[in-house]
């Protein structure tokens, strides 16, 4: 196992002196949906106001794991989940609410909602198919649930025309629950839910099973219009769930990137539905985006930040003249750079070389990036992580880990 080998002694002493007591927990009562109650634990310590405390013991979501199969990349998976938490904070503040994974939309429900809507002819054909099964022989009526939220595919005509006219918009549905303290002391109950709708910027399809994969790009304008339609139907269905018919709902629209992208997609709009209401009012823009450095978009929209990065990259490449693998990912909120994450994959031939390179890069970080910027540099090799350098705004010295 790789162990941390070098951390500044002063930092260790500081953390030891100021370290919180993680053993202090708050025992509470959690009200369940069937009017029963059970004991739960809420950690008293919160590592940041950006994060929610979580009910313990941890209860996995009813649709847990589906996001891995439904989104295009690990970048989108991570951002979809953490981004929904950021959206939820507009409605459910972290100092008042605690987090719990979604407990009401199970895997079969989410799967049925992600399907294409069936045409009347397809519904009829499905009913006949079910009636023909021996176990349904004595049933007078077979009910086919037509719950798909994606456009119907008529099943006739050119496959390319059908997919271009009726692409799959909705890729995944994610549910988060937020609990709040009730009138009774140390008792928590469901205070609201957040729903993330992941939408496809690219629709992938085949002419035949295992055949070539084709692409249909979907514009943000179209995605937004279709996403808002889907959101209204999702609200209507959620209100049909007894436990959710009277809680506030926040819904966010997430545009996932293509399968080949090395940066994640982002939420671009959200809305709040008040307690007991089915009506979606105004939508609010979410001005978040991830930018790859270097890239044409960085050159066009964030030239100053790109200049800082390019000067840093150039000096790194002077250390290894034949190396050009430095890439960065910047997270922007309201047009302002919040954090720049830089990855440097290097082939080292000894521990001394790794330490020397890390020291060199640390100096470059302090030299090239303004004091107001938050920068994180990960140095890796074929063996795994070699070093981590973190510079926070207004920090005189960066935090450095070197692994062995």
DAJOLIN-V283565 format. One record per backbone hydrogen bond with DSSP energy under -0.5 kcal/mol. CO is the residue of the C=O (numbers start at 1). NH is the residue of the N-H. E is the energy in kcal/mol with one decimal. If there is no record, write none. Layout:
co:CO nh:NH e:E
co:CO nh:NH e:E
//
This chain:
co:3 nh:404 e:-1.6
co:6 nh:402 e:-1.1
co:8 nh:12 e:-1.8
co:9 nh:13 e:-2.3
co:10 nh:14 e:-2.2
co:11 nh:15 e:-2.8
co:12 nh:16 e:-2.3
co:13 nh:17 e:-2.2
co:14 nh:18 e:-2.0
co:15 nh:19 e:-1.2
co:20 nh:22 e:-1.0
co:21 nh:24 e:-1.1
co:23 nh:25 e:-0.8
co:24 nh:44 e:-1.2
co:25 nh:27 e:-0.6
co:26 nh:28 e:-0.5
co:26 nh:42 e:-2.7
co:28 nh:40 e:-2.8
co:29 nh:31 e:-0.6
co:29 nh:188 e:-2.9
co:30 nh:38 e:-1.8
co:32 nh:35 e:-1.3
co:36 nh:32 e:-3.2
co:38 nh:30 e:-3.3
co:40 nh:28 e:-2.8
co:41 nh:56 e:-2.9
co:42 nh:26 e:-2.2
co:48 nh:51 e:-1.6
co:53 nh:99 e:-3.4
co:54 nh:43 e:-0.6
co:56 nh:41 e:-3.3
co:58 nh:60 e:-0.6
co:61 nh:64 e:-1.6
co:62 nh:107 e:-1.2
co:63 nh:66 e:-1.6
co:65 nh:68 e:-0.8
co:65 nh:69 e:-0.7
co:66 nh:69 e:-0.7
co:66 nh:70 e:-1.6
co:67 nh:71 e:-1.7
co:73 nh:77 e:-2.1
co:74 nh:78 e:-2.3
co:75 nh:79 e:-2.2
co:76 nh:80 e:-2.7
co:77 nh:81 e:-1.6
co:78 nh:82 e:-2.5
co:79 nh:83 e:-2.7
co:80 nh:84 e:-1.4
co:81 nh:85 e:-1.2
co:82 nh:86 e:-1.7
co:83 nh:87 e:-2.3
co:84 nh:88 e:-2.5
co:85 nh:89 e:-1.3
co:87 nh:90 e:-1.6
co:88 nh:91 e:-1.8
co:88 nh:92 e:-3.7
co:91 nh:93 e:-0.6
co:93 nh:96 e:-1.5
co:93 nh:97 e:-2.1
co:96 nh:181 e:-0.6
co:97 nh:53 e:-0.5
co:98 nh:179 e:-2.7
co:99 nh:55 e:-1.8
co:100 nh:177 e:-2.9
co:102 nh:62 e:-2.3
co:104 nh:106 e:-0.9
co:106 nh:110 e:-2.5
co:107 nh:111 e:-2.5
co:108 nh:112 e:-2.1
co:109 nh:113 e:-2.0
co:110 nh:114 e:-1.6
co:111 nh:115 e:-0.6
co:113 nh:149 e:-2.3
co:115 nh:149 e:-0.6
co:115 nh:150 e:-2.1
co:119 nh:123 e:-2.4
co:120 nh:124 e:-2.4
co:121 nh:125 e:-2.2
co:122 nh:126 e:-2.1
co:123 nh:127 e:-2.3
co:124 nh:128 e:-2.1
co:125 nh:129 e:-2.0
co:126 nh:130 e:-2.2
co:127 nh:131 e:-2.5
co:128 nh:132 e:-1.5
co:130 nh:133 e:-1.3
co:133 nh:136 e:-1.8
co:134 nh:137 e:-1.6
co:136 nh:139 e:-1.3
co:141 nh:143 e:-0.5
co:142 nh:144 e:-0.6
co:143 nh:145 e:-0.6
co:144 nh:146 e:-0.7
co:145 nh:147 e:-1.0
co:150 nh:117 e:-3.0
co:152 nh:154 e:-0.6
co:158 nh:162 e:-2.3
co:159 nh:163 e:-2.0
co:160 nh:164 e:-2.3
co:161 nh:165 e:-2.1
co:162 nh:166 e:-2.0
co:167 nh:151 e:-0.5
co:167 nh:169 e:-0.7
co:169 nh:171 e:-0.6
co:169 nh:200 e:-2.4
co:172 nh:198 e:-2.4
co:174 nh:196 e:-2.8
co:175 nh:102 e:-1.5
co:176 nh:194 e:-2.5
co:177 nh:100 e:-2.1
co:178 nh:191 e:-3.1
co:178 nh:192 e:-1.1
co:179 nh:98 e:-2.4
co:180 nh:189 e:-2.6
co:184 nh:187 e:-1.5
co:186 nh:29 e:-3.2
co:187 nh:182 e:-3.2
co:188 nh:31 e:-2.9
co:189 nh:180 e:-2.9
co:191 nh:248 e:-0.6
co:192 nh:178 e:-2.7
co:193 nh:250 e:-2.2
co:194 nh:176 e:-2.6
co:195 nh:252 e:-2.5
co:196 nh:174 e:-2.4
co:196 nh:198 e:-0.6
co:197 nh:199 e:-0.5
co:197 nh:254 e:-2.8
co:198 nh:171 e:-3.3
co:198 nh:172 e:-1.2
co:199 nh:256 e:-2.7
co:201 nh:218 e:-3.0
co:202 nh:204 e:-0.6
co:203 nh:216 e:-1.8
co:205 nh:214 e:-3.4
co:208 nh:211 e:-2.3
co:212 nh:207 e:-0.6
co:214 nh:205 e:-2.0
co:216 nh:203 e:-2.9
co:219 nh:223 e:-2.5
co:220 nh:224 e:-2.8
co:221 nh:225 e:-1.9
co:222 nh:226 e:-2.7
co:223 nh:227 e:-3.1
co:224 nh:228 e:-2.0
co:225 nh:229 e:-1.5
co:226 nh:230 e:-2.4
co:227 nh:231 e:-2.4
co:228 nh:232 e:-1.7
co:229 nh:233 e:-1.6
co:230 nh:234 e:-2.4
co:231 nh:235 e:-2.3
co:232 nh:236 e:-2.0
co:233 nh:237 e:-2.1
co:234 nh:238 e:-2.6
co:235 nh:239 e:-2.3
co:236 nh:240 e:-0.5
co:237 nh:240 e:-0.8
co:238 nh:241 e:-1.9
co:240 nh:242 e:-0.6
co:241 nh:244 e:-1.9
co:242 nh:245 e:-1.1
co:244 nh:247 e:-0.8
co:248 nh:193 e:-2.1
co:249 nh:273 e:-3.6
co:250 nh:195 e:-3.1
co:251 nh:271 e:-2.2
co:252 nh:197 e:-2.7
co:252 nh:254 e:-0.5
co:253 nh:268 e:-2.5
co:253 nh:269 e:-1.0
co:254 nh:199 e:-3.6
co:254 nh:256 e:-0.7
co:255 nh:266 e:-1.4
co:256 nh:201 e:-1.0
co:258 nh:261 e:-1.2
co:266 nh:255 e:-2.5
co:267 nh:288 e:-0.6
co:268 nh:286 e:-1.9
co:269 nh:253 e:-3.2
co:270 nh:284 e:-3.2
co:271 nh:251 e:-2.4
co:272 nh:274 e:-0.5
co:272 nh:281 e:-0.5
co:273 nh:249 e:-2.5
co:274 nh:277 e:-2.1
co:279 nh:281 e:-0.6
co:284 nh:270 e:-2.1
co:285 nh:287 e:-0.6
co:286 nh:288 e:-1.4
co:287 nh:334 e:-3.1
co:289 nh:332 e:-2.9
co:291 nh:330 e:-3.0
co:293 nh:328 e:-2.7
co:295 nh:299 e:-2.0
co:296 nh:300 e:-2.1
co:297 nh:301 e:-3.0
co:298 nh:302 e:-2.0
co:302 nh:306 e:-2.2
co:303 nh:307 e:-2.2
co:304 nh:308 e:-1.8
co:305 nh:309 e:-2.1
co:306 nh:310 e:-3.1
co:307 nh:311 e:-2.2
co:308 nh:312 e:-1.9
co:309 nh:313 e:-3.0
co:310 nh:314 e:-2.5
co:311 nh:315 e:-1.7
co:312 nh:316 e:-2.0
co:313 nh:317 e:-2.2
co:314 nh:318 e:-0.9
co:315 nh:319 e:-0.9
co:316 nh:319 e:-0.8
co:316 nh:320 e:-1.3
co:320 nh:323 e:-2.3
co:327 nh:343 e:-2.7
co:328 nh:293 e:-3.1
co:329 nh:341 e:-2.6
co:330 nh:291 e:-2.6
co:330 nh:332 e:-0.6
co:331 nh:338 e:-3.4
co:331 nh:339 e:-1.2
co:332 nh:289 e:-1.7
co:333 nh:336 e:-2.0
co:336 nh:333 e:-2.5
co:339 nh:331 e:-2.8
co:339 nh:341 e:-0.5
co:340 nh:342 e:-0.5
co:340 nh:376 e:-2.6
co:341 nh:329 e:-2.7
co:342 nh:378 e:-2.9
co:343 nh:327 e:-1.7
co:344 nh:346 e:-0.6
co:344 nh:380 e:-2.2
co:346 nh:348 e:-0.8
co:350 nh:354 e:-1.6
co:351 nh:355 e:-2.4
co:352 nh:356 e:-2.6
co:353 nh:357 e:-2.5
co:354 nh:358 e:-2.2
co:355 nh:359 e:-2.2
co:356 nh:360 e:-2.0
co:357 nh:361 e:-2.8
co:358 nh:362 e:-2.4
co:359 nh:363 e:-1.7
co:360 nh:364 e:-1.7
co:361 nh:365 e:-2.4
co:362 nh:366 e:-1.8
co:363 nh:367 e:-1.7
co:364 nh:368 e:-2.9
co:365 nh:369 e:-1.6
co:370 nh:373 e:-1.5
co:371 nh:394 e:-2.7
co:373 nh:375 e:-0.6
co:374 nh:340 e:-2.6
co:375 nh:391 e:-3.2
co:376 nh:342 e:-3.4
co:377 nh:379 e:-0.5
co:377 nh:389 e:-2.7
co:378 nh:344 e:-2.9
co:378 nh:380 e:-0.5
co:379 nh:386 e:-3.2
co:379 nh:387 e:-2.0
co:380 nh:346 e:-3.6
co:381 nh:384 e:-1.6
co:384 nh:381 e:-2.6
co:386 nh:403 e:-2.5
co:387 nh:379 e:-2.7
co:388 nh:401 e:-2.7
co:389 nh:377 e:-3.1
co:390 nh:392 e:-0.5
co:390 nh:399 e:-3.0
co:391 nh:375 e:-2.6
co:392 nh:395 e:-1.5
co:394 nh:396 e:-0.6
co:399 nh:390 e:-2.7
co:401 nh:388 e:-2.2
co:402 nh:5 e:-2.0
co:402 nh:6 e:-1.1
//
